[in-house]
């Protein structure tokens, strides 16, 4: 196994850079058999600094190959967040013989003390599957006279209008633009005033259509907006979502969007956006987020590197109890990393704990089903004085993750805590799908309606697992535990 994989807090099946700092995922695009993941990267330090675009590729969304840095700062500034897409029809004129990749990103230029930074949108393109990039000589392609925060462009081709659409963060709102060629942009509309959470600056937006309950004749548009950390709010940075209609220029939210809805009820899934150009025959909307929180991101325990991504997830819209929910499901490709450790049906808490005494793991998946109304859960990464508690409160119908005894925590006063999400009724049983890795837990319940993603920093020897219920005779309908192991290819990185 590689030296990288042996580091205490580097996840076995979560992407992290070989060294130094990483934050937001950028430029996610699928092209010629590869999933591209670019990311905010400071190759010169362990905290945010001179931002570049790092680069990794995968053929299966599980194992990743890190490639050389894609974009580096220049006279226009640092390379902040943005997106990428395939220019299939050569609307830009950059490509003659075959389609290529275009990245659109924020150039961030720091100014002399007392003056705000300048943020503008720029282009780069690649003719060799993202291995090398050429910055457009006409950069920047979009500026704004009044917005101090004007960043994180996400672009997509709108087949209904035959135009490119950009959604970009503008402080406490997002703005929508359209263009025939990614270079010449026309303002369309602004969204966000008087709706959603404004507990921090709006960042990293995304906009895409999804079928409701898998019916392609019944769709809604989904808007994701991340909000940055504010010292006044102990939750820190989080991501919200809106549902509604989009006519090519204006996004109109529906009634379900009147209340604030969080994509993830944990503290460590931020700045996530979806992949562009997933083939129609696949049809999924795939998502990944940065697994940290600006409240403490620069202070988390680290050696050699700092920052990792969540697992890749599929986003879907489902109607439940008369409301439309954005649900998240781990990508099916993760099942290729499974090695089954335990499988039981109709077993009591006591019987399962007897079996679990012999099992010690650090990177694994738990799938459990039990009768609705019962309080059931798991203790993971258990050591002599450490544990992370994950469960469902049967009385209040809430999913929760309690990391108050999860390991190292003294780097920030608000890291300790318990995070919860309300479950919507779904049949006669509840389910838990838990992904545990060296420094994280990601919990999906009620078939992905409630999700909690949290960092944890347990000791090397904290590898125990236990189940708990209201009493030792409570029955679990089923329980499966899989060790998740990286492939030989990943170990070589």
C-alpha positions as CSV (number, residue, x, y, z in Angstrom):
1,X,0.0,0.0,0.0
2,X,1.3,3.5,-0.8
3,X,2.7,5.9,1.8
4,X,-0.3,8.2,1.0
5,X,-2.9,5.6,2.0
6,X,-1.1,4.9,5.3
7,X,-1.6,8.5,6.6
8,X,-3.9,8.5,9.5
9,X,-6.6,10.7,8.2
10,X,-6.5,10.1,4.5
11,X,-9.7,8.3,3.4
12,X,-9.3,5.0,1.6
13,X,-12.2,5.8,-0.8
14,X,-12.4,9.6,-0.6
15,X,-10.4,11.7,-3.0
16,X,-7.8,14.0,-1.4
17,X,-4.7,15.6,-3.0
18,X,-1.3,14.0,-2.7
19,X,-0.1,17.0,-0.8
20,X,-1.1,20.5,0.5
21,X,-4.5,22.3,0.6
22,X,-7.7,21.5,-1.3
23,X,-11.2,23.0,-1.1
24,X,-14.1,23.4,-3.6
25,X,-14.6,20.9,-6.4
26,X,-14.4,22.7,-9.8
27,X,-15.0,22.0,-13.5
28,X,-16.6,18.5,-13.1
29,X,-17.2,17.2,-16.6
30,X,-17.5,13.8,-18.2
31,X,-15.6,13.3,-21.5
32,X,-14.4,10.3,-23.5
33,X,-14.7,7.8,-20.7
34,X,-13.3,10.0,-17.9
35,X,-14.9,11.8,-15.0
36,X,-12.9,15.0,-14.5
37,X,-12.6,16.5,-11.1
38,X,-10.8,19.9,-10.8
39,X,-10.4,21.4,-7.4
40,X,-9.3,24.6,-5.6
41,X,-5.7,23.9,-4.7
42,X,-2.9,25.7,-2.9
43,X,0.2,23.7,-3.8
44,X,2.4,25.9,-1.6
45,X,0.7,25.6,1.7
46,X,-1.7,23.7,4.1
47,X,-4.2,26.5,4.2
48,X,-6.0,28.6,1.5
49,X,-3.5,30.7,-0.4
50,X,-2.5,31.3,-4.0
51,X,-5.3,29.3,-5.6
52,X,-4.8,27.0,-8.6
53,X,-7.0,24.4,-10.2
54,X,-5.8,20.9,-9.2
55,X,-6.9,18.0,-11.4
56,X,-7.9,14.4,-11.0
57,X,-9.6,11.9,-13.3
58,X,-11.5,8.6,-12.7
59,X,-13.2,6.0,-14.8
60,X,-15.4,4.7,-12.0
61,X,-16.0,7.6,-9.5
62,X,-14.2,5.5,-6.8
63,X,-10.5,5.4,-7.7
64,X,-8.8,8.7,-8.8
65,X,-5.6,9.5,-10.6
66,X,-4.2,12.9,-9.7
67,X,-2.8,14.8,-12.7
68,X,-0.6,17.9,-12.9
69,X,-2.1,21.3,-12.0
70,X,-4.4,22.5,-14.7
71,X,-4.6,26.2,-14.2
72,X,-2.2,28.5,-12.3
73,X,-2.5,32.2,-11.3
74,X,-1.5,34.9,-13.8
75,X,-1.6,38.7,-14.2
76,X,-5.4,38.7,-13.9
77,X,-5.3,37.0,-10.5
78,X,-5.7,33.6,-8.8
79,X,-7.9,30.9,-10.2
80,X,-11.0,30.6,-8.1
81,X,-14.0,28.3,-8.5
82,X,-15.8,27.6,-11.7
83,X,-17.1,24.9,-14.1
84,X,-16.3,23.1,-17.3
85,X,-18.3,21.7,-20.2
86,X,-17.8,20.0,-23.6
87,X,-18.2,22.4,-26.5
88,X,-19.8,19.8,-28.8
89,X,-20.7,22.3,-31.6
90,X,-17.5,24.4,-31.5
91,X,-19.5,27.5,-30.5
92,X,-16.3,29.0,-29.2
93,X,-14.3,28.5,-32.3
94,X,-11.5,26.9,-30.2
95,X,-11.9,23.4,-31.8
96,X,-11.9,22.4,-35.4
97,X,-11.5,18.6,-35.8
98,X,-13.3,17.3,-32.7
99,X,-15.1,18.6,-29.5
100,X,-13.0,19.9,-26.6
101,X,-13.3,21.0,-23.0
102,X,-13.9,24.6,-22.0
103,X,-13.4,25.8,-18.4
104,X,-15.0,29.0,-17.1
105,X,-13.7,30.2,-13.8
106,X,-13.3,33.3,-11.6
107,X,-10.1,35.3,-11.8
108,X,-9.6,36.8,-8.4
109,X,-7.2,39.8,-8.2
110,X,-6.2,41.1,-4.7
111,X,-5.9,44.9,-4.6
112,X,-3.9,47.2,-2.4
113,X,-5.0,47.4,1.2
114,X,-8.3,49.1,1.7
115,X,-9.6,48.2,-1.7
116,X,-11.8,45.2,-2.5
117,X,-10.6,42.4,-4.6
118,X,-11.7,42.3,-8.3
119,X,-13.5,39.1,-9.4
120,X,-14.1,38.5,-13.1
121,X,-15.0,35.4,-15.2
122,X,-12.5,34.0,-17.7
123,X,-12.1,31.0,-20.1
124,X,-9.5,28.3,-20.8
125,X,-9.8,25.4,-23.2
126,X,-8.2,22.0,-23.7
127,X,-7.8,20.0,-26.9
128,X,-6.2,17.0,-25.3
129,X,-8.8,15.7,-22.8
130,X,-7.9,18.2,-20.1
131,X,-4.2,17.4,-19.9
132,X,-3.1,20.8,-21.0
133,X,-5.0,24.1,-21.0
134,X,-4.8,27.4,-22.9
135,X,-6.2,30.5,-21.4
136,X,-8.3,32.6,-23.8
137,X,-6.5,35.7,-24.9
138,X,-9.6,37.8,-24.5
139,X,-10.0,37.2,-20.8
140,X,-11.9,38.2,-18.8
141,X,-15.2,37.5,-20.6
142,X,-17.6,38.8,-17.9
143,X,-17.2,41.7,-15.4
144,X,-19.5,43.5,-13.1
145,X,-19.3,47.2,-12.0
146,X,-20.8,46.9,-8.5
147,X,-20.7,43.4,-7.1
148,X,-17.7,42.9,-4.8
149,X,-18.4,39.1,-4.7
150,X,-18.9,37.9,-8.2
151,X,-17.7,34.4,-8.6
152,X,-18.1,30.6,-9.1
153,X,-19.7,30.5,-12.6
154,X,-21.5,27.3,-13.5
155,X,-22.4,27.0,-17.2
156,X,-24.5,24.6,-19.3
157,X,-25.9,24.4,-22.8
158,X,-29.7,25.0,-22.9
159,X,-31.0,22.9,-25.8
160,X,-34.4,24.7,-25.6
161,X,-32.9,28.1,-26.3
162,X,-29.7,27.0,-28.1
163,X,-27.6,29.2,-25.8
164,X,-25.2,28.8,-23.0
165,X,-26.5,29.7,-19.5
166,X,-24.3,30.9,-16.7
167,X,-25.4,31.0,-13.0
168,X,-22.9,33.0,-10.9
169,X,-22.8,34.0,-7.2
170,X,-23.3,37.7,-6.6
171,X,-22.9,38.3,-2.8
172,X,-26.4,37.6,-1.4
173,X,-28.0,36.6,-4.7
174,X,-27.2,34.7,-7.9
175,X,-27.3,36.1,-11.4
176,X,-28.2,34.4,-14.7
177,X,-26.6,35.2,-18.0
178,X,-26.8,33.7,-21.5
179,X,-24.4,33.5,-24.4
180,X,-24.1,32.0,-27.9
181,X,-20.4,31.3,-27.6
182,X,-19.2,31.5,-23.9
183,X,-17.5,34.8,-24.6
184,X,-20.3,37.3,-25.1
185,X,-22.7,37.4,-22.2
186,X,-26.1,39.0,-21.8
187,X,-27.6,39.6,-18.3
188,X,-31.0,37.7,-17.9
189,X,-32.1,37.9,-14.3
190,X,-31.2,37.9,-10.6
191,X,-32.5,35.5,-7.9
192,X,-32.4,35.3,-4.1
193,X,-33.7,38.4,-2.5
194,X,-36.2,37.6,0.2
195,X,-35.9,33.8,-0.1
196,X,-33.6,31.1,1.3
197,X,-30.9,31.4,4.0
198,X,-28.7,34.5,4.0
199,X,-26.6,33.5,7.0
200,X,-23.5,33.8,4.9
201,X,-22.3,34.9,1.5
202,X,-23.8,33.0,-1.4
203,X,-21.4,30.8,-3.3
204,X,-20.9,28.0,-5.8
205,X,-24.4,27.8,-7.4
206,X,-25.7,25.2,-9.8
207,X,-28.9,24.8,-11.9
208,X,-30.2,21.8,-13.6
209,X,-33.5,19.9,-14.4
210,X,-34.5,16.7,-12.8
211,X,-37.4,14.3,-13.4
212,X,-39.8,13.9,-10.5
213,X,-40.1,10.2,-9.4
214,X,-38.2,9.2,-12.5
215,X,-40.9,10.5,-14.9
216,X,-39.2,12.5,-17.8
217,X,-42.6,14.1,-18.6
218,X,-42.7,15.7,-15.2
219,X,-39.6,17.8,-14.3
220,X,-38.5,20.6,-12.1
221,X,-35.4,22.7,-12.1
222,X,-33.1,22.5,-9.0
223,X,-30.9,25.3,-7.9
224,X,-28.1,24.7,-5.4
225,X,-26.6,27.6,-3.4
226,X,-23.8,27.3,-0.8
227,X,-23.6,29.8,1.9
228,X,-20.3,30.7,3.5
229,X,-19.5,30.6,7.3
230,X,-20.4,33.6,9.5
231,X,-19.1,33.8,13.1
232,X,-22.6,34.5,14.3
233,X,-23.8,31.1,13.2
234,X,-22.2,28.0,14.7
235,X,-23.4,25.8,11.8
236,X,-20.8,27.4,9.5
237,X,-20.9,26.9,5.8
238,X,-23.8,24.8,4.3
239,X,-25.6,24.2,1.0
240,X,-29.3,24.9,0.4
241,X,-31.5,24.0,-2.5
242,X,-34.5,25.4,-4.3
243,X,-37.0,23.8,-6.7
244,X,-39.0,25.6,-9.4
245,X,-39.2,26.4,-13.1
246,X,-36.6,27.9,-15.5
247,X,-37.5,29.5,-18.9
248,X,-34.0,30.0,-20.1
249,X,-33.7,33.4,-18.4
250,X,-35.7,33.5,-15.1
251,X,-35.8,30.9,-12.3
252,X,-39.2,30.9,-10.6
253,X,-39.2,29.1,-7.2
254,X,-42.2,26.9,-6.2
255,X,-44.0,26.8,-2.9
256,X,-41.8,24.1,-1.4
257,X,-38.9,26.6,-1.7
258,X,-40.5,29.1,0.6
259,X,-38.9,27.4,3.6
260,X,-35.1,26.8,3.8
261,X,-34.1,23.3,2.7
262,X,-30.6,22.0,3.3
263,X,-28.9,19.6,0.9
264,X,-27.1,18.0,3.9
265,X,-27.7,18.4,7.6
266,X,-24.2,17.7,8.6
267,X,-21.4,20.2,8.8
268,X,-19.0,18.9,6.2
269,X,-20.5,19.0,2.7
270,X,-19.9,22.3,1.1
271,X,-19.5,24.0,-2.4
272,X,-20.8,20.8,-4.2
273,X,-22.0,21.0,-7.7
274,X,-22.9,18.4,-10.4
275,X,-21.0,16.9,-13.3
276,X,-21.6,18.3,-16.8
277,X,-22.1,16.2,-19.9
278,X,-23.1,12.9,-18.4
279,X,-24.2,10.8,-21.4
280,X,-27.9,10.6,-22.0
281,X,-27.9,6.8,-21.8
282,X,-26.6,7.1,-18.3
283,X,-29.0,9.9,-17.4
284,X,-27.9,10.5,-13.8
285,X,-27.2,13.8,-12.1
286,X,-24.0,13.2,-10.3
287,X,-22.7,15.4,-7.5
288,X,-19.7,15.7,-5.2
289,X,-18.9,18.2,-2.4
290,X,-15.9,19.4,-0.4
291,X,-15.9,17.6,2.9
292,X,-15.1,20.5,5.3
293,X,-16.5,23.7,6.8
294,X,-15.1,27.2,6.6
295,X,-15.7,27.5,10.3
296,X,-12.6,25.3,10.9
297,X,-11.3,24.1,7.5
298,X,-7.9,25.8,8.0
299,X,-7.4,24.2,11.4
300,X,-8.4,20.5,11.0
301,X,-5.7,17.9,11.9
302,X,-3.5,17.4,8.9
303,X,-0.2,15.8,7.8
304,X,1.1,16.3,4.2
305,X,-2.4,17.3,2.9
306,X,-5.6,19.0,4.1
307,X,-9.0,18.5,2.5
308,X,-11.0,15.7,0.9
309,X,-14.2,15.3,-1.2
310,X,-17.4,13.5,-0.2
311,X,-18.3,10.3,-2.0
312,X,-19.9,10.8,-5.4
313,X,-23.7,10.9,-5.2
314,X,-26.7,10.7,-7.5
315,X,-29.3,13.4,-7.1
316,X,-33.0,12.7,-7.7
317,X,-36.3,14.4,-7.1
318,X,-39.0,12.4,-5.2
319,X,-42.5,13.3,-4.1
320,X,-43.3,12.3,-0.6
321,X,-46.2,13.3,1.6
322,X,-47.2,16.0,-1.0
323,X,-43.7,17.6,-1.1
324,X,-40.9,17.4,-3.6
325,X,-37.6,16.4,-2.0
326,X,-34.1,16.4,-3.4
327,X,-32.7,13.0,-2.4
328,X,-29.1,11.8,-2.5
329,X,-27.9,8.2,-3.1
330,X,-24.4,6.9,-3.1
331,X,-23.3,6.1,-6.7
332,X,-23.7,2.4,-7.5
333,X,-20.0,2.3,-8.5
334,X,-19.0,2.2,-4.9
335,X,-20.4,-1.3,-4.6
336,X,-17.4,-2.5,-6.6
337,X,-15.2,-1.7,-3.6
338,X,-17.2,-3.9,-1.2
339,X,-15.9,-6.9,0.7
340,X,-18.7,-8.4,2.8
341,X,-17.9,-8.8,6.5
342,X,-21.3,-9.5,8.0
343,X,-24.8,-10.2,6.8
344,X,-27.7,-11.1,9.2
345,X,-31.5,-11.0,9.1
346,X,-34.0,-10.8,11.9
347,X,-31.3,-10.6,14.6
348,X,-31.5,-8.9,18.0
349,X,-29.2,-6.1,19.2
350,X,-27.6,-8.5,21.6
351,X,-27.0,-11.1,19.0
352,X,-25.5,-8.6,16.6
353,X,-23.2,-7.1,19.2
354,X,-21.8,-10.5,19.9
355,X,-20.8,-10.8,16.3
356,X,-19.5,-7.3,16.1
357,X,-17.0,-7.8,19.0
358,X,-14.8,-9.7,16.5
359,X,-14.9,-7.0,13.8
360,X,-12.5,-4.1,13.7
361,X,-12.6,-1.8,10.7
362,X,-11.7,1.8,9.7
363,X,-13.2,2.1,6.2
364,X,-16.6,0.4,5.6
365,X,-20.3,0.6,4.8
366,X,-23.2,-0.3,7.0
367,X,-26.7,-1.0,5.6
368,X,-29.4,-1.6,8.2
369,X,-33.2,-1.8,8.2
370,X,-35.4,-1.8,11.3
371,X,-39.0,-1.2,12.3
372,X,-40.2,2.4,12.1
373,X,-40.8,4.0,15.5
374,X,-37.8,2.2,17.1
375,X,-34.7,4.1,18.3
376,X,-31.8,2.2,16.8
377,X,-28.3,3.2,15.8
378,X,-24.6,2.4,15.6
379,X,-21.4,3.4,17.4
380,X,-18.5,3.6,14.9
381,X,-14.8,4.1,15.1
382,X,-15.1,3.0,18.8
383,X,-12.0,3.1,21.0
384,X,-11.2,3.3,24.7
385,X,-12.6,6.8,25.0
386,X,-13.8,7.5,21.5
387,X,-16.9,6.9,19.5
388,X,-19.2,8.5,16.9
389,X,-22.9,7.8,17.4
390,X,-25.2,7.5,14.5
391,X,-28.9,6.7,14.9
392,X,-32.6,7.4,14.5
393,X,-34.7,8.6,17.3
394,X,-37.9,6.7,16.9
395,X,-40.0,9.1,19.0
396,X,-39.1,12.2,17.2
397,X,-38.4,10.6,13.8
398,X,-35.0,12.3,13.5
399,X,-31.7,11.1,12.1
400,X,-28.7,12.2,14.0
401,X,-24.9,12.0,14.2
402,X,-23.2,12.8,17.5
403,X,-19.5,13.4,17.2
404,X,-18.9,14.8,20.7
405,X,-16.6,11.9,21.5
406,X,-15.4,11.2,18.0
407,X,-11.6,12.0,18.5
408,X,-9.5,15.1,18.1
409,X,-11.6,18.3,18.4
410,X,-9.6,20.9,20.2
411,X,-8.8,22.8,17.0
412,X,-12.2,24.6,17.1
413,X,-14.6,25.2,19.9
414,X,-17.7,24.4,17.7
415,X,-16.5,21.2,16.2
416,X,-18.1,19.1,18.9
417,X,-21.8,18.6,18.6
418,X,-24.8,16.6,17.4
419,X,-26.4,17.2,14.0
420,X,-29.9,16.0,13.1
421,X,-32.4,15.9,10.3
422,X,-36.2,15.2,10.3
423,X,-37.4,12.1,8.5
424,X,-40.5,12.0,6.4
425,X,-42.6,8.9,6.9
426,X,-41.8,6.2,4.4
427,X,-43.4,2.8,4.9
428,X,-43.2,0.6,8.0
429,X,-39.4,0.6,8.3
430,X,-36.5,3.0,8.5
431,X,-33.1,2.5,6.9
432,X,-29.6,3.6,7.5
433,X,-26.8,3.6,5.0
434,X,-23.5,4.7,6.7
435,X,-20.2,5.2,5.0
436,X,-17.3,5.3,7.5
437,X,-13.7,6.2,6.5
438,X,-10.6,7.3,8.3
439,X,-11.8,10.8,9.0
440,X,-15.5,10.9,8.0
441,X,-19.0,9.6,8.3
442,X,-21.7,10.0,5.6
443,X,-25.1,8.9,6.6
444,X,-28.1,8.4,4.2
445,X,-31.6,7.6,5.6
446,X,-35.1,7.2,4.3
447,X,-33.7,6.2,0.9
448,X,-31.6,9.4,0.8
449,X,-34.2,12.0,1.9
450,X,-32.1,12.9,5.0
451,X,-28.3,13.1,4.7
452,X,-25.6,14.0,7.3
453,X,-21.9,14.3,6.4
454,X,-19.4,14.9,9.2
455,X,-15.7,14.9,9.6
456,X,-14.3,12.9,12.6
457,X,-10.7,12.5,13.7
458,X,-10.5,9.2,15.7
459,X,-7.3,7.5,16.9
460,X,-5.7,4.8,14.9
461,X,-6.8,2.1,17.3
462,X,-10.5,3.2,17.4
463,X,-11.9,0.6,15.0
464,X,-14.7,-1.0,17.0
465,X,-18.4,-1.2,15.9
466,X,-21.5,-1.6,18.0
467,X,-25.3,-1.5,17.6
468,X,-27.7,-0.2,20.1
469,X,-31.5,-0.1,20.5
470,X,-34.1,0.6,23.2
471,X,-33.2,-2.7,24.7
472,X,-31.0,-5.7,23.8
473,X,-33.9,-7.7,22.4
474,X,-34.9,-5.2,19.8
475,X,-34.9,-6.8,16.3
476,X,-33.1,-5.5,13.2
477,X,-34.8,-6.6,10.0
478,X,-31.5,-6.8,8.3
479,X,-27.8,-5.7,8.6
480,X,-25.0,-5.8,6.1
481,X,-21.5,-4.6,6.7
482,X,-18.9,-4.3,3.9
483,X,-15.3,-3.3,4.2
484,X,-14.5,-0.8,1.5
485,X,-11.1,-1.3,0.0
486,X,-9.3,0.8,-2.6
487,X,-8.2,-0.9,-5.8
488,X,-4.6,-1.8,-6.6
489,X,-4.6,1.1,-9.1
490,X,-5.5,3.6,-6.4
491,X,-2.8,2.3,-4.1
492,X,-0.2,3.2,-6.7
493,X,-1.0,6.9,-6.6
